[in-house]
Amino acid sequence: MPASLDAALQRWRELVAWVPIRALARRHRRRLLRHLLALSPADRYLRFGYAAGDAQITRYALSLDFQRDEVLGIFNRRLELVAAAHVAYPPDAEWQDDTAEFGVSVLPRYRGRGLGGRLFQLACLHARNRNKRFLLIHALSENAPMLRIAERAGAWPEATDGGTVTSRLHLPSDTWRSHTEEAIETQLGEWDFRFKHQAKQLQDFVDTVQGEVRQLLGDDAPPPPPDPSP
């Protein structure tokens, strides 16, 4: 296959798989908490590396520093947060200054659509544009989807400790093109959220009006009892 055609097909695949992603802020903390609490015990174990209970997840969500770190989310049409990623940057040189860490969660019914891969792709772009050279991925050995994402991106396993695999992805230096790409992604994610928000408001209004009309017409009245006569 000619190189130009192969590149065109790859670009087409990327466009087909593109999903709008929105950067989250402090005002979205409650939505993020609701998303994480909706995870099953098994999914919580894969996401956090231990059997996180409701109280532990709540503390995690409340401790997030949206000024320092970045949290990225994918919303459905009902404005439910169906997938989220946390790009953690080192506080007070706790890690190497050139390294960021990635964590992701996707609700079960939205898996198999490449959402985790899209979040990983954008997380790499954000970290790259903040002069980070490496992205760390800590995943349990049974977390096959996360390990596949890391492997496809070119991350190499560094260590395995107690069933946890630590992989490191080398990020290229930032360029004007990478910053432009991030700006476009951010704006499209914002527009998508606003559009869904307005559409939801309109749908809620229509549902309210329809409910009031049904009440006026008596459609919500209980059916009459059956006639006991033969």
C-alpha positions as semicolon CSV with decimal commas, in nm:
position;residue;x (nm);y (nm);z (nm)
1;M;0,000;0,000;0,000
2;P;0,142;0,344;-0,092
3;A;0,262;0,549;0,206
4;S;0,028;0,837;0,119
5;L;-0,276;0,608;0,109
6;D;-0,173;0,438;0,432
7;A;-0,140;0,777;0,603
8;A;-0,479;0,886;0,469
9;L;-0,644;0,569;0,601
10;Q;-0,483;0,617;0,941
11;R;-0,607;0,976;0,955
12;W;-0,956;0,860;0,858
13;R;-0,953;0,603;1,141
14;E;-0,852;0,877;1,386
15;L;-1,134;1,104;1,270
16;V;-1,391;0,824;1,296
17;A;-1,272;0,742;1,650
18;W;-1,263;1,108;1,759
19;V;-1,471;1,186;2,068
20;P;-1,504;1,532;2,227
21;I;-1,331;1,559;2,565
22;R;-1,382;1,837;2,816
23;A;-1,134;1,959;3,074
24;L;-1,300;1,946;3,416
25;A;-1,284;2,210;3,687
26;R;-1,376;2,234;4,054
27;R;-1,742;2,284;3,967
28;H;-1,746;1,937;3,810
29;R;-1,619;1,763;4,126
30;R;-1,965;1,630;4,212
31;R;-2,010;1,483;3,863
32;L;-1,671;1,314;3,891
33;L;-1,756;1,172;4,232
34;R;-2,087;1,039;4,098
35;H;-1,899;0,875;3,810
36;L;-1,645;0,705;4,037
37;L;-1,908;0,585;4,286
38;A;-2,094;0,421;3,996
39;L;-1,798;0,188;3,936
40;S;-1,839;-0,170;4,052
41;P;-1,609;-0,310;4,323
42;A;-1,406;-0,491;4,057
43;D;-1,371;-0,174;3,848
44;R;-1,270;0,028;4,155
45;Y;-1,000;-0,228;4,225
46;L;-0,863;-0,193;3,872
47;R;-0,880;0,188;3,880
48;F;-0,721;0,248;4,220
49;G;-0,521;-0,071;4,271
50;Y;-0,713;-0,161;4,588
51;A;-1,072;-0,226;4,695
52;A;-1,171;0,139;4,735
53;G;-1,489;0,199;4,932
54;D;-1,726;0,493;4,901
55;A;-1,550;0,690;5,175
56;Q;-1,207;0,642;5,015
57;I;-1,335;0,744;4,672
58;T;-1,502;1,050;4,823
59;R;-1,176;1,154;4,990
60;Y;-0,994;1,106;4,660
61;A;-1,243;1,322;4,469
62;L;-1,238;1,594;4,736
63;S;-0,857;1,599;4,743
64;L;-0,812;1,660;4,371
65;D;-0,624;1,980;4,296
66;F;-0,772;2,112;3,972
67;Q;-0,521;2,396;3,968
68;R;-0,218;2,166;3,964
69;D;-0,346;1,850;3,795
70;E;-0,573;1,798;3,498
71;V;-0,893;1,598;3,489
72;L;-1,047;1,515;3,152
73;G;-1,397;1,385;3,096
74;I;-1,634;1,251;2,833
75;F;-2,006;1,325;2,872
76;N;-2,306;1,160;2,712
77;R;-2,615;1,345;2,591
78;R;-2,765;1,341;2,940
79;L;-2,450;1,512;3,070
80;E;-2,347;1,202;3,262
81;L;-1,972;1,165;3,299
82;V;-1,912;0,827;3,136
83;A;-1,531;0,832;3,125
84;A;-1,268;1,030;3,312
85;A;-0,891;1,057;3,326
86;H;-0,661;1,211;3,586
87;V;-0,327;1,350;3,471
88;A;-0,132;1,403;3,793
89;Y;0,170;1,633;3,805
90;P;0,432;1,610;4,080
91;P;0,351;1,820;4,388
92;D;0,662;1,963;4,553
93;A;0,895;1,734;4,356
94;E;0,734;1,423;4,501
95;W;0,822;1,257;4,171
96;Q;1,061;1,362;3,902
97;D;0,974;1,705;3,769
98;D;0,964;1,574;3,413
99;T;0,703;1,304;3,480
100;A;0,324;1,291;3,495
101;E;0,099;1,000;3,593
102;F;-0,216;0,876;3,418
103;G;-0,529;0,710;3,557
104;V;-0,857;0,639;3,378
105;S;-1,205;0,496;3,435
106;V;-1,488;0,415;3,193
107;L;-1,840;0,307;3,286
108;P;-1,909;-0,055;3,179
109;R;-2,177;0,014;2,917
110;Y;-1,945;0,258;2,735
111;R;-1,646;0,028;2,703
112;G;-1,522;-0,106;2,373
113;R;-1,562;0,236;2,206
114;G;-1,204;0,353;2,243
115;L;-1,283;0,614;2,510
116;G;-0,992;0,512;2,730
117;G;-0,756;0,538;2,435
118;R;-0,889;0,883;2,345
119;L;-0,838;1,007;2,699
120;F;-0,488;0,863;2,703
121;Q;-0,409;1,035;2,372
122;L;-0,520;1,374;2,501
123;A;-0,347;1,321;2,836
124;C;-0,021;1,266;2,650
125;L;-0,076;1,589;2,459
126;H;-0,145;1,788;2,775
127;A;0,160;1,647;2,957
128;R;0,379;1,704;2,654
129;N;0,273;2,068;2,632
130;R;0,365;2,115;3,000
131;N;0,723;2,012;2,932
132;K;0,684;1,662;3,075
133;R;0,909;1,404;2,916
134;F;0,744;1,091;3,055
135;L;0,397;0,962;3,137
136;L;0,372;0,688;3,401
137;I;0,099;0,426;3,390
138;H;0,043;0,206;3,696
139;A;-0,189;-0,085;3,616
140;L;-0,268;-0,417;3,774
141;S;-0,149;-0,712;3,569
142;E;-0,513;-0,817;3,514
143;N;-0,607;-0,474;3,377
144;A;-0,566;-0,586;3,017
145;P;-0,734;-0,282;2,852
146;M;-0,502;-0,034;3,025
147;L;-0,194;-0,243;2,949
148;R;-0,297;-0,262;2,582
149;I;-0,338;0,116;2,565
150;A;0,009;0,166;2,712
151;E;0,167;-0,094;2,484
152;R;0,009;0,049;2,168
153;A;0,137;0,394;2,260
154;G;0,491;0,260;2,290
155;A;0,525;0,261;2,669
156;W;0,773;0,012;2,807
157;P;0,720;-0,183;3,133
158;E;0,968;-0,075;3,398
159;A;0,876;-0,289;3,695
160;T;0,627;-0,539;3,827
161;D;0,559;-0,528;4,198
162;G;0,288;-0,728;4,370
163;G;0,085;-0,768;4,051
164;T;0,120;-0,399;3,953
165;V;0,288;-0,315;3,623
166;T;0,451;0,026;3,592
167;S;0,502;0,146;3,235
168;R;0,672;0,463;3,116
169;L;0,595;0,643;2,792
170;H;0,850;0,884;2,648
171;L;0,680;1,202;2,526
172;P;0,815;1,415;2,241
173;S;0,894;1,780;2,295
174;D;0,613;2,029;2,256
175;T;0,576;2,229;1,937
176;W;0,351;2,507;1,812
177;R;0,147;2,236;1,641
178;S;0,096;2,039;1,964
179;H;-0,018;2,354;2,145
180;T;-0,255;2,437;1,859
181;E;-0,394;2,084;1,866
182;E;-0,458;2,109;2,241
183;A;-0,630;2,447;2,200
184;I;-0,858;2,303;1,930
185;E;-0,940;1,997;2,141
186;T;-1,021;2,220;2,440
187;Q;-1,250;2,447;2,239
188;L;-1,432;2,161;2,070
189;G;-1,482;1,991;2,405
190;E;-1,628;2,311;2,549
191;W;-1,863;2,360;2,253
192;D;-1,978;1,998;2,273
193;F;-2,059;2,034;2,643
194;R;-2,252;2,357;2,588
195;F;-2,448;2,206;2,301
196;K;-2,540;1,900;2,508
197;H;-2,634;2,124;2,801
198;Q;-2,868;2,335;2,586
199;A;-3,015;2,024;2,423
200;K;-3,081;1,872;2,764
201;Q;-3,251;2,191;2,886
202;L;-3,472;2,189;2,577
203;Q;-3,557;1,820;2,623
204;D;-3,639;1,874;2,991
205;F;-3,869;2,162;2,894
206;V;-4,043;1,952;2,628
207;D;-4,087;1,663;2,874
208;T;-4,237;1,901;3,132
209;V;-4,481;2,048;2,881
210;Q;-4,581;1,703;2,757
211;G;-4,641;1,589;3,114
212;E;-4,863;1,889;3,185
213;V;-5,059;1,833;2,864
214;R;-5,116;1,467;2,953
215;Q;-5,246;1,572;3,294
216;L;-5,485;1,824;3,138
217;L;-5,614;1,560;2,897
218;G;-5,651;1,308;3,173
219;D;-5,403;1,065;3,019
220;D;-5,237;1,014;3,355
221;A;-5,563;0,921;3,528
222;P;-5,578;0,556;3,644
223;P;-5,786;0,327;3,422
224;P;-6,143;0,253;3,539
225;P;-6,198;-0,074;3,725
226;P;-6,314;-0,367;3,511
227;D;-6,687;-0,414;3,471
228;P;-6,786;-0,703;3,702
229;S;-7,100;-0,776;3,501
230;P;-7,085;-1,077;3,266
